[in-house]
Amino acid sequence: MKYYLIAGEASGDLHASHLMQSLKAQDEEAEFRFFGGDLMAAVGGTLVKHYRELAYMGFVPVLLHLRTILRNMEMCKQDIMQWKPDVVILVDYPGFNLKIAKYVHSQRLIAIRNATLCSAENSQKPKVYYYISPKIWAWKEYRIKNIKRDVDELFSILPFEVDFFEGKHHYPIHYVGNPTAHEVREFLNGRWKKEDGRNKRPIIALLAGSRKQEIKDNLPAMMEATRHLAGKYDLVLAGAPSIERAYYEQFLTGSSVRLVSDETFALLAKATAALVTSGTATLETCMFRVPQVVCYKTPLPRLIGFLKRHVLSVKYVSLVNLIADREVVRELVAETFSVDNIRRELEAILPSEDESVTGHEPFGAKRQQMLEDYEEVHRRLGESNAPDEAARTMIKLLRDNKR
C-alpha cells in the first residue's frame, strides 16, 4: 500500500520514522512519500519537503512566512492528489495537518459524487489517519468538529485522551500506547552504554526547546539559574536537530555550559537532574527517571498566567502532570518563571548530599517524591509498542476497507 505521511517538526519526524519502520515490517509492499525529516528519509521513500521549511512558531513568524506556508500547503495538496496514496497519515502538527485533512476529505467527496461503478473503490481513497492526535483538550476544542468530519481514524498516544474523545465527544479512537515511552525503553535496552569517561562529574541537563524562539526565551534563564553549580556539575545543553550550532554559540560563549547535538537520550540517560522547556521533552525526562523542573517563559506573563488559570481547559502544561492528573513536576510558567524560582526548584531535586542554601529548601527535598511519582506515570502509559500497534491497526483497517 501507499502511505503519505506529514510531520512538521523534529519530534514528529522521530515518531513517524518508527511508525514507517513498523508499517514496512508488516506490509512488504509499503511505499512512502512524505513531508518530514532525516529520520523518515533514512527509513526509505521520497522526502518531498523537509520540516525545517515548515516549522514556524508564534504569530509574527507565521505572518512573516505566510506566503511560504501557503505555498507549501498547496504543494502538499497537489502532491497527495497526484501520487494517489491509500492513506494520508498526519503526525501531530495540527495547524497544517487539519487543513490537509479538510482538503483530502473534500476531494474524496467530489470523487464519490463523480464515481462510476469501475472507479468506486478509488473514490474512497485516500483515507485520512491522524497519528498523535491534536491536543484540542488543551485549547481549540472546537476543532473536534473538523476532526469528526475530516479524519477517518484517530490514533491516540495519551491514555487520558480516550475519555476526552470517546466519553466527552463520542468520537471513537485507537489508544496505541505511547511512542516516547517505547523509544526510551528501546534505547535503554539496546543502544545506550552508561560507561563514558568524559563525564567525571554528575550532569544537569538543559533542554531549552526545539525552536529558536523557545531557546531565546528560556536558555538564558536556565544558564543563570545553574551558574552557581558549575563547580560541582557538568552543565550540558541538548541541541535540537533542527537548530544549527552557531545559533547556540551566541548564548554559550564565555559560559560553563557544554553543547551536545542530537544526543538528548544519551544525555538524559546520564543526567542527575534537568531543566526542561515544556513539550515532549518533559515526558522523555520522566521516562528516563530524571527529576526535572519545567520552565517556559511567555510574553505578558501576568496575562498569560490569568489565561492559563481561567481559559485553558487543562490545569497543567507538562505531559507528565497531565498523565498523572496532578502536579508531579514543578511548572514555572508565565508569572512564576524567574531565575530565582528555577534555582530554588532545581536545588530541591538535586541529590540530598549537597549542602542546603540559606533561605531555600534543602537540596533534594523534593527529589525522592518526584521519582516515586514518576512510577505512576510509567504505569499509566503501559508497555505497548506504540508504532507496531498503530501500524497493525492501520493496515487491518485499510485492508478491510478494500474488501
The 8 nearest C-alpha neighbors of each residue, nearest first, counted from 0:
[[1, 29, 28, 85, 30, 2, 26, 84],
 [0, 2, 84, 30, 85, 29, 31, 3],
 [3, 1, 31, 86, 84, 30, 87, 85],
 [2, 4, 87, 32, 33, 31, 88, 84],
 [5, 3, 33, 88, 87, 89, 2, 34],
 [4, 6, 34, 89, 33, 90, 35, 88],
 [7, 5, 35, 11, 90, 12, 34, 8],
 [6, 8, 50, 92, 53, 54, 35, 11],
 [7, 9, 11, 50, 10, 6, 54, 12],
 [10, 8, 12, 11, 13, 240, 241, 36],
 [11, 9, 13, 12, 8, 14, 279, 6],
 [10, 12, 6, 14, 8, 13, 9, 15],
 [11, 13, 9, 15, 10, 36, 35, 14],
 [14, 12, 10, 16, 11, 15, 38, 9],
 [13, 15, 11, 17, 16, 12, 10, 18],
 [16, 14, 18, 12, 17, 13, 11, 19],
 [17, 15, 39, 19, 13, 18, 14, 38],
 [16, 18, 20, 19, 14, 15, 386, 21],
 [17, 19, 386, 15, 21, 20, 16, 22],
 [20, 18, 22, 16, 17, 21, 23, 15],
 [21, 19, 17, 23, 18, 22, 24, 16],
 [20, 22, 24, 18, 387, 23, 19, 390],
 [23, 21, 19, 390, 25, 24, 20, 26],
 [22, 24, 20, 26, 21, 25, 29, 19],
 [23, 25, 21, 22, 26, 20, 27, 19],
 [26, 24, 22, 23, 21, 27, 391, 390],
 [27, 25, 23, 29, 28, 22, 24, 0],
 [26, 28, 29, 23, 25, 24, 22, 0],
 [27, 29, 26, 0, 30, 23, 1, 25],
 [30, 28, 0, 26, 23, 27, 1, 31],
 [29, 31, 1, 2, 0, 44, 28, 32],
 [32, 30, 44, 2, 3, 1, 45, 33],
 [31, 33, 45, 3, 44, 46, 2, 4],
 [34, 32, 4, 46, 3, 5, 47, 35],
 [33, 35, 5, 48, 47, 6, 49, 46],
 [36, 34, 6, 50, 49, 12, 33, 5],
 [35, 37, 49, 12, 39, 38, 50, 40],
 [36, 38, 40, 39, 41, 35, 12, 49],
 [39, 37, 41, 40, 36, 16, 12, 13],
 [38, 40, 16, 42, 41, 37, 36, 12],
 [39, 41, 37, 43, 38, 42, 46, 36],
 [40, 42, 38, 39, 43, 37, 16, 44],
 [43, 41, 39, 40, 20, 16, 38, 19],
 [44, 42, 40, 41, 45, 39, 31, 30],
 [43, 45, 31, 32, 30, 40, 46, 42],
 [44, 46, 32, 47, 33, 31, 43, 40],
 [45, 47, 33, 48, 34, 40, 32, 44],
 [48, 46, 34, 33, 45, 49, 32, 35],
 [47, 49, 34, 46, 50, 35, 52, 33],
 [50, 48, 35, 36, 51, 52, 34, 47],
 [49, 51, 7, 53, 35, 52, 8, 36],
 [52, 50, 49, 53, 54, 241, 8, 7],
 [51, 53, 50, 49, 54, 48, 55, 67],
 [52, 54, 50, 51, 7, 55, 68, 49],
 [55, 53, 51, 7, 8, 50, 52, 56],
 [54, 56, 61, 60, 53, 57, 64, 210],
 [57, 55, 60, 61, 54, 58, 210, 212],
 [58, 56, 60, 59, 61, 55, 212, 62],
 [57, 59, 61, 60, 62, 56, 63, 55],
 [58, 60, 62, 61, 57, 63, 56, 64],
 [61, 59, 63, 62, 57, 58, 55, 64],
 [62, 60, 64, 58, 59, 63, 65, 55],
 [61, 63, 65, 59, 60, 64, 58, 66],
 [64, 62, 60, 61, 65, 59, 66, 58],
 [65, 63, 61, 67, 62, 66, 60, 68],
 [66, 64, 62, 68, 67, 61, 63, 69],
 [65, 67, 69, 68, 64, 70, 63, 62],
 [68, 66, 70, 64, 65, 69, 71, 53],
 [69, 67, 65, 71, 70, 66, 72, 64],
 [70, 68, 72, 66, 71, 67, 65, 73],
 [69, 71, 67, 73, 72, 68, 66, 74],
 [72, 70, 74, 68, 69, 73, 75, 67],
 [71, 73, 69, 75, 74, 70, 68, 76],
 [72, 74, 76, 70, 75, 71, 69, 77],
 [73, 75, 71, 77, 72, 76, 78, 70],
 [76, 74, 72, 78, 73, 77, 71, 79],
 [77, 75, 73, 79, 78, 74, 72, 80],
 [76, 78, 80, 74, 79, 75, 81, 73],
 [79, 77, 75, 81, 80, 76, 74, 82],
 [80, 78, 82, 76, 77, 81, 83, 75],
 [79, 81, 77, 83, 78, 82, 76, 84],
 [80, 82, 78, 79, 83, 77, 84, 76],
 [81, 83, 79, 80, 84, 78, 32, 77],
 [82, 84, 80, 81, 79, 85, 125, 124],
 [85, 83, 1, 86, 2, 125, 82, 3],
 [84, 86, 125, 1, 124, 0, 2, 126],
 [85, 87, 126, 125, 84, 2, 127, 88],
 [86, 88, 3, 127, 4, 126, 2, 128],
 [89, 87, 4, 128, 129, 3, 127, 86],
 [88, 90, 129, 5, 4, 130, 96, 128],
 [89, 91, 130, 6, 131, 5, 11, 129],
 [90, 92, 131, 93, 133, 132, 89, 11],
 [93, 91, 7, 94, 96, 95, 90, 6],
 [94, 92, 96, 97, 95, 91, 133, 98],
 [95, 93, 96, 92, 97, 98, 91, 133],
 [96, 94, 93, 98, 97, 92, 99, 72],
 [95, 97, 93, 99, 98, 94, 92, 89],
 [96, 98, 100, 93, 99, 95, 94, 101],
 [99, 97, 101, 96, 100, 95, 102, 94],
 [98, 100, 96, 102, 97, 101, 103, 95],
 [101, 99, 97, 103, 98, 102, 149, 104],
 [102, 100, 98, 104, 149, 99, 103, 105],
 [101, 103, 99, 105, 104, 100, 106, 98],
 [104, 102, 106, 100, 105, 101, 99, 107],
 [103, 105, 107, 101, 102, 149, 106, 100],
 [106, 104, 102, 108, 107, 103, 101, 109],
 [107, 105, 109, 103, 108, 104, 110, 102],
 [106, 108, 110, 104, 109, 105, 111, 122],
 [107, 109, 111, 105, 110, 106, 112, 104],
 [108, 110, 106, 112, 107, 111, 113, 105],
 [111, 109, 122, 107, 113, 108, 112, 114],
 [110, 112, 114, 108, 122, 113, 109, 107],
 [111, 113, 109, 110, 114, 108, 122, 107],
 [112, 114, 110, 111, 109, 115, 122, 108],
 [115, 113, 111, 119, 112, 118, 110, 122],
 [114, 116, 118, 117, 119, 113, 111, 112],
 [115, 117, 119, 118, 114, 120, 122, 113],
 [116, 118, 115, 119, 120, 114, 121, 122],
 [119, 117, 115, 121, 120, 116, 114, 122],
 [118, 120, 122, 116, 114, 121, 117, 115],
 [121, 119, 122, 118, 123, 124, 401, 117],
 [122, 120, 123, 124, 118, 119, 125, 110],
 [121, 123, 110, 111, 119, 120, 124, 107],
 [122, 124, 121, 120, 107, 125, 111, 119],
 [125, 123, 121, 126, 122, 85, 107, 86],
 [124, 126, 86, 85, 84, 123, 87, 127],
 [125, 127, 86, 124, 87, 85, 151, 128],
 [126, 128, 87, 150, 151, 86, 88, 100],
 [129, 127, 88, 152, 151, 153, 150, 87],
 [128, 130, 89, 153, 88, 154, 132, 90],
 [129, 131, 154, 90, 132, 89, 153, 128],
 [132, 130, 91, 155, 90, 156, 154, 129],
 [131, 133, 155, 130, 91, 129, 154, 134],
 [134, 132, 135, 93, 91, 131, 92, 136],
 [135, 133, 136, 137, 132, 138, 139, 140],
 [134, 136, 140, 138, 137, 139, 133, 142],
 [135, 137, 134, 138, 140, 312, 163, 313],
 [138, 136, 312, 135, 313, 134, 311, 139],
 [137, 139, 135, 140, 136, 311, 312, 134],
 [140, 138, 141, 135, 142, 137, 136, 134],
 [139, 141, 135, 142, 138, 136, 143, 137],
 [142, 140, 139, 143, 144, 135, 145, 138],
 [143, 141, 145, 140, 144, 139, 146, 135],
 [142, 144, 146, 141, 145, 140, 147, 135],
 [145, 143, 142, 147, 146, 148, 141, 149],
 [146, 144, 148, 142, 143, 147, 149, 101],
 [145, 147, 143, 150, 149, 148, 144, 142],
 [148, 146, 144, 145, 149, 150, 143, 170],
 [147, 149, 145, 146, 150, 144, 104, 151],
 [148, 150, 146, 101, 104, 100, 145, 147],
 [151, 149, 146, 127, 152, 147, 128, 148],
 [150, 152, 127, 128, 126, 149, 153, 147],
 [151, 153, 128, 150, 129, 172, 154, 127],
 [152, 154, 129, 172, 128, 173, 130, 155],
 [155, 153, 173, 130, 174, 129, 172, 131],
 [154, 156, 174, 131, 132, 157, 173, 175],
 [155, 157, 177, 176, 131, 174, 175, 158],
 [158, 156, 160, 159, 155, 177, 176, 174],
 [159, 157, 160, 161, 156, 380, 174, 379],
 [158, 160, 161, 157, 162, 322, 163, 321],
 [161, 159, 163, 158, 162, 157, 164, 155],
 [162, 160, 159, 163, 164, 165, 158, 174],
 [161, 163, 166, 165, 160, 164, 159, 167],
 [164, 162, 160, 167, 161, 166, 165, 168],
 [165, 163, 168, 170, 161, 162, 167, 166],
 [166, 164, 169, 170, 171, 162, 168, 161],
 [167, 165, 162, 163, 169, 164, 168, 161],
 [166, 168, 163, 164, 165, 169, 162, 170],
 [167, 169, 164, 170, 165, 166, 163, 143],
 [170, 168, 165, 166, 167, 164, 171, 163],
 [169, 171, 165, 164, 168, 172, 147, 166],
 [172, 170, 165, 169, 164, 173, 153, 161],
 [173, 171, 153, 154, 170, 174, 152, 155],
 [172, 174, 154, 155, 175, 153, 171, 152],
 [175, 173, 155, 154, 176, 156, 172, 158],
 [176, 174, 385, 388, 389, 173, 156, 155],
 [177, 175, 385, 383, 156, 174, 380, 178],
 [176, 178, 156, 180, 385, 179, 380, 181],
 [179, 177, 181, 385, 180, 182, 386, 176],
 [180, 178, 182, 181, 177, 183, 283, 282],
 [179, 181, 183, 178, 177, 182, 286, 184],
 [180, 182, 178, 184, 179, 183, 384, 185],
 [183, 181, 179, 185, 184, 180, 178, 186],
 [182, 184, 186, 180, 185, 181, 187, 179],
 [185, 183, 181, 187, 186, 182, 188, 180],
 [186, 184, 182, 188, 183, 187, 189, 181],
 [187, 185, 183, 190, 189, 184, 188, 191],
 [186, 188, 184, 191, 185, 189, 183, 190],
 [189, 187, 185, 186, 184, 190, 191, 183],
 [190, 188, 186, 187, 185, 191, 184, 192],
 [189, 191, 186, 187, 192, 188, 185, 265],
 [190, 192, 187, 186, 189, 193, 265, 188],
 [193, 191, 194, 190, 195, 187, 189, 265],
 [192, 194, 195, 191, 269, 268, 265, 187],
 [195, 193, 192, 196, 198, 191, 197, 269],
 [194, 196, 197, 193, 198, 192, 199, 269],
 [195, 197, 198, 194, 199, 193, 200, 192],
 [196, 198, 195, 199, 200, 194, 233, 201],
 [197, 199, 200, 196, 195, 201, 233, 202],
 [200, 198, 197, 196, 201, 233, 195, 202],
 [201, 199, 198, 232, 233, 202, 231, 197],
 [202, 200, 232, 233, 271, 270, 199, 203],
 [203, 201, 233, 270, 232, 271, 234, 204],
 [202, 204, 272, 234, 273, 270, 271, 233],
 [205, 203, 273, 235, 236, 270, 202, 234],
 [204, 206, 236, 274, 273, 207, 235, 237],
 [207, 205, 275, 237, 208, 276, 274, 236],
 [206, 208, 276, 214, 218, 217, 205, 275],
 [209, 207, 213, 276, 214, 210, 206, 239],
 [208, 210, 239, 211, 213, 207, 241, 214],
 [211, 209, 213, 212, 208, 214, 242, 56],
 [210, 212, 214, 213, 215, 209, 242, 208],
 [211, 213, 215, 214, 210, 216, 56, 57],
 [214, 212, 216, 210, 211, 208, 215, 217],
 [215, 213, 211, 207, 218, 217, 212, 216],
 [214, 216, 212, 213, 217, 211, 218, 219],
 [215, 217, 213, 214, 296, 212, 218, 219],
 [218, 216, 214, 220, 215, 219, 207, 296],
 [217, 219, 221, 214, 220, 207, 215, 222],
 [220, 218, 222, 221, 217, 223, 250, 216],
 [221, 219, 223, 222, 338, 218, 217, 224],
 [222, 220, 218, 224, 219, 223, 217, 225],
 [223, 221, 219, 225, 220, 224, 226, 218],
 [222, 224, 220, 226, 225, 221, 219, 338],
 [223, 225, 342, 221, 338, 222, 226, 220],
 [226, 224, 222, 228, 223, 227, 221, 342],
 [225, 227, 223, 228, 229, 224, 222, 255],
 [228, 226, 225, 229, 230, 224, 223, 231],
 [229, 227, 225, 226, 230, 231, 232, 234],
 [230, 228, 232, 231, 226, 227, 233, 255],
 [229, 231, 228, 232, 227, 233, 226, 255],
 [232, 230, 229, 228, 200, 233, 201, 227],
 [233, 231, 201, 229, 202, 200, 228, 230],
 [232, 234, 202, 200, 201, 235, 203, 229],
 [235, 233, 256, 203, 202, 232, 257, 204],
 [236, 234, 257, 204, 256, 258, 205, 233],
 [235, 237, 205, 258, 204, 257, 238, 206],
 [236, 238, 259, 206, 263, 260, 205, 258],
 [239, 237, 260, 259, 236, 261, 258, 240],
 [238, 240, 209, 242, 241, 261, 237, 260],
 [241, 239, 261, 242, 238, 9, 260, 209],
 [240, 242, 239, 51, 243, 9, 209, 210],
 [243, 241, 239, 240, 244, 246, 238, 211],
 [242, 244, 245, 246, 241, 247, 240, 239],
 [245, 243, 246, 247, 242, 248, 238, 260],
 [246, 244, 248, 247, 243, 249, 242, 250],
 [245, 247, 244, 248, 243, 249, 242, 250],
 [248, 246, 244, 245, 249, 250, 251, 243],
 [247, 249, 251, 245, 250, 246, 252, 244],
 [248, 250, 247, 251, 252, 246, 245, 244],
 [251, 249, 248, 247, 252, 219, 218, 246],
 [250, 252, 248, 254, 249, 253, 247, 256],
 [253, 251, 254, 248, 250, 249, 255, 247],
 [252, 254, 251, 255, 250, 256, 248, 249],
 [255, 253, 251, 256, 252, 250, 222, 226],
 [254, 256, 257, 229, 234, 253, 226, 251],
 [257, 255, 234, 254, 235, 251, 236, 258],
 [256, 258, 235, 236, 234, 255, 259, 251],
 [257, 259, 236, 235, 237, 238, 260, 256],
 [260, 258, 237, 238, 236, 262, 257, 261],
 [259, 261, 238, 262, 237, 239, 258, 240],
 [260, 262, 240, 263, 238, 239, 259, 237],
 [263, 261, 265, 260, 264, 266, 259, 237],
 [262, 264, 266, 265, 237, 261, 267, 260],
 [265, 263, 267, 266, 262, 268, 183, 186],
 [264, 266, 268, 262, 263, 267, 191, 269],
 [265, 267, 263, 264, 268, 269, 262, 270],
 [266, 268, 270, 264, 269, 265, 263, 287],
 [269, 267, 265, 266, 270, 264, 287, 193],
 [268, 270, 267, 266, 271, 265, 202, 193],
 [271, 269, 202, 267, 272, 203, 268, 204],
 [270, 272, 202, 203, 201, 289, 269, 349],
 [273, 271, 290, 203, 289, 270, 291, 204],
 [274, 272, 204, 291, 203, 205, 275, 290],
 [273, 275, 292, 205, 291, 293, 206, 204],
 [276, 274, 206, 293, 294, 207, 273, 292],
 [275, 277, 294, 207, 208, 295, 293, 206],
 [276, 278, 317, 293, 281, 275, 295, 294],
 [279, 277, 280, 281, 317, 276, 318, 282],
 [278, 280, 282, 281, 283, 277, 318, 10],
 [281, 279, 283, 278, 282, 284, 275, 277],
 [282, 280, 284, 279, 283, 278, 277, 275],
 [281, 283, 285, 284, 280, 279, 319, 318],
 [284, 282, 280, 286, 285, 281, 279, 287],
 [285, 283, 281, 287, 282, 286, 289, 280],
 [284, 286, 288, 282, 287, 283, 289, 373],
 [285, 287, 283, 288, 284, 282, 180, 183],
 [286, 288, 284, 285, 289, 268, 267, 283],
 [289, 287, 285, 286, 284, 290, 370, 373],
 [288, 290, 272, 284, 287, 285, 271, 291],
 [291, 289, 272, 348, 366, 273, 369, 288],
 [292, 290, 273, 274, 272, 289, 293, 328],
 [291, 293, 274, 329, 275, 328, 294, 345],
 [292, 294, 330, 275, 276, 277, 331, 274],
 [295, 293, 331, 276, 275, 332, 330, 292],
 [294, 296, 332, 276, 277, 331, 217, 297],
 [295, 297, 333, 216, 332, 217, 336, 294],
 [296, 298, 333, 300, 299, 295, 303, 332],
 [297, 299, 300, 296, 303, 333, 302, 301],
 [300, 298, 302, 301, 303, 297, 333, 334],
 [299, 301, 333, 334, 303, 298, 302, 297],
 [302, 300, 304, 334, 303, 299, 305, 333],
 [301, 303, 305, 304, 300, 299, 306, 333],
 [304, 302, 306, 300, 305, 301, 333, 307],
 [303, 305, 307, 301, 333, 302, 306, 300],
 [304, 306, 302, 308, 303, 307, 309, 301],
 [307, 305, 310, 303, 309, 308, 304, 302],
 [308, 306, 304, 311, 305, 309, 310, 303],
 [309, 307, 305, 306, 310, 304, 311, 314],
 [308, 310, 306, 307, 305, 311, 312, 304],
 [311, 309, 306, 307, 308, 312, 305, 138],
 [312, 310, 307, 313, 137, 138, 309, 306],
 [311, 313, 137, 310, 138, 136, 314, 309],
 [314, 312, 137, 311, 315, 136, 316, 321],
 [313, 315, 312, 308, 316, 311, 307, 321],
 [316, 314, 313, 317, 321, 320, 330, 326],
 [315, 317, 318, 277, 314, 321, 330, 320],
 [318, 316, 319, 277, 320, 315, 281, 321],
 [317, 319, 321, 320, 282, 322, 281, 316],
 [318, 320, 317, 322, 321, 282, 323, 281],
 [321, 319, 323, 326, 325, 322, 318, 327],
 [320, 322, 324, 318, 323, 319, 315, 317],
 [323, 321, 319, 324, 320, 318, 376, 159],
 [322, 324, 320, 325, 321, 376, 319, 375],
 [325, 323, 321, 322, 320, 326, 319, 315],
 [326, 324, 320, 323, 327, 321, 322, 315],
 [327, 325, 320, 328, 329, 324, 323, 315],
 [326, 328, 320, 369, 325, 372, 329, 319],
 [329, 327, 326, 292, 330, 291, 320, 369],
 [328, 330, 292, 293, 331, 327, 326, 344],
 [329, 331, 293, 332, 294, 328, 292, 317],
 [332, 330, 336, 294, 335, 293, 295, 329],
 [331, 333, 295, 336, 335, 330, 296, 294],
 [332, 334, 300, 297, 304, 336, 335, 296],
 [333, 335, 300, 301, 336, 304, 332, 303],
 [336, 334, 331, 332, 333, 337, 340, 330],
 [335, 337, 331, 332, 334, 333, 296, 294],
 [338, 336, 340, 339, 341, 335, 220, 331],
 [337, 339, 341, 224, 220, 340, 342, 223],
 [340, 338, 342, 337, 341, 343, 224, 336],
 [339, 341, 343, 337, 342, 338, 344, 336],
 [342, 340, 338, 344, 339, 343, 345, 224],
 [343, 341, 224, 339, 345, 340, 344, 338],
 [344, 342, 340, 346, 345, 341, 339, 359],
 [343, 345, 347, 341, 346, 342, 340, 292],
 [346, 344, 342, 347, 348, 343, 341, 292],
 [347, 345, 362, 349, 343, 348, 344, 342],
 [346, 348, 363, 362, 364, 344, 345, 365],
 [349, 347, 366, 363, 365, 345, 346, 290],
 [348, 350, 363, 346, 347, 362, 351, 272],
 [351, 349, 363, 352, 353, 362, 348, 366],
 [350, 352, 363, 362, 353, 349, 364, 361],
 [353, 351, 350, 354, 362, 363, 349, 355],
 [354, 352, 351, 362, 350, 355, 349, 363],
 [355, 353, 362, 352, 356, 361, 351, 363],
 [354, 356, 361, 362, 357, 353, 360, 359],
 [357, 355, 359, 358, 354, 361, 360, 362],
 [356, 358, 359, 355, 360, 361, 354, 362],
 [357, 359, 356, 360, 355, 361, 343, 339],
 [360, 358, 356, 357, 343, 361, 355, 346],
 [359, 361, 347, 362, 364, 358, 355, 343],
 [362, 360, 355, 364, 363, 347, 359, 356],
 [361, 363, 347, 346, 351, 355, 364, 349],
 [362, 364, 351, 347, 348, 349, 350, 366],
 [363, 365, 347, 361, 362, 366, 348, 360],
 [366, 364, 348, 347, 363, 368, 367, 369],
 [365, 367, 348, 363, 369, 368, 364, 370],
 [368, 366, 370, 369, 365, 371, 363, 364],
 [367, 369, 371, 370, 366, 365, 372, 364],
 [370, 368, 372, 366, 371, 367, 327, 373],
 [369, 371, 367, 373, 368, 372, 366, 288],
 [370, 372, 368, 369, 373, 374, 367, 375],
 [373, 371, 369, 374, 370, 375, 368, 327],
 [374, 372, 370, 376, 375, 371, 369, 285],
 [373, 375, 377, 372, 376, 371, 378, 370],
 [374, 376, 378, 373, 377, 372, 379, 323],
 [377, 375, 373, 379, 374, 378, 323, 380],
 [378, 376, 374, 380, 375, 379, 373, 381],
 [379, 377, 375, 381, 376, 380, 374, 382],
 [378, 380, 376, 381, 377, 375, 158, 322],
 [381, 379, 377, 378, 177, 376, 176, 158],
 [380, 382, 378, 379, 383, 377, 176, 177],
 [381, 383, 384, 380, 176, 181, 180, 378],
 [384, 382, 176, 385, 381, 175, 181, 177],
 [383, 385, 387, 386, 181, 388, 176, 382],
 [384, 386, 176, 178, 175, 388, 177, 387],
 [387, 385, 18, 389, 388, 384, 390, 21],
 [388, 386, 390, 21, 389, 385, 384, 391],
 [387, 389, 385, 391, 386, 390, 175, 384],
 [388, 390, 386, 392, 391, 387, 175, 385],
 [391, 389, 393, 387, 22, 392, 388, 21],
 [392, 390, 388, 394, 389, 393, 387, 395],
 [391, 393, 395, 389, 390, 394, 396, 388],
 [394, 392, 390, 396, 395, 391, 389, 397],
 [393, 395, 397, 391, 396, 392, 390, 398],
 [394, 396, 398, 392, 397, 393, 399, 391],
 [397, 395, 399, 393, 394, 398, 400, 392],
 [396, 398, 400, 394, 399, 395, 393, 401],
 [399, 397, 395, 401, 400, 396, 394, 402],
 [400, 398, 396, 401, 402, 397, 395, 394],
 [399, 401, 397, 398, 402, 396, 395, 123],
 [402, 400, 398, 399, 397, 120, 396, 123],
 [401, 399, 400, 398, 397, 120, 396, 395]]
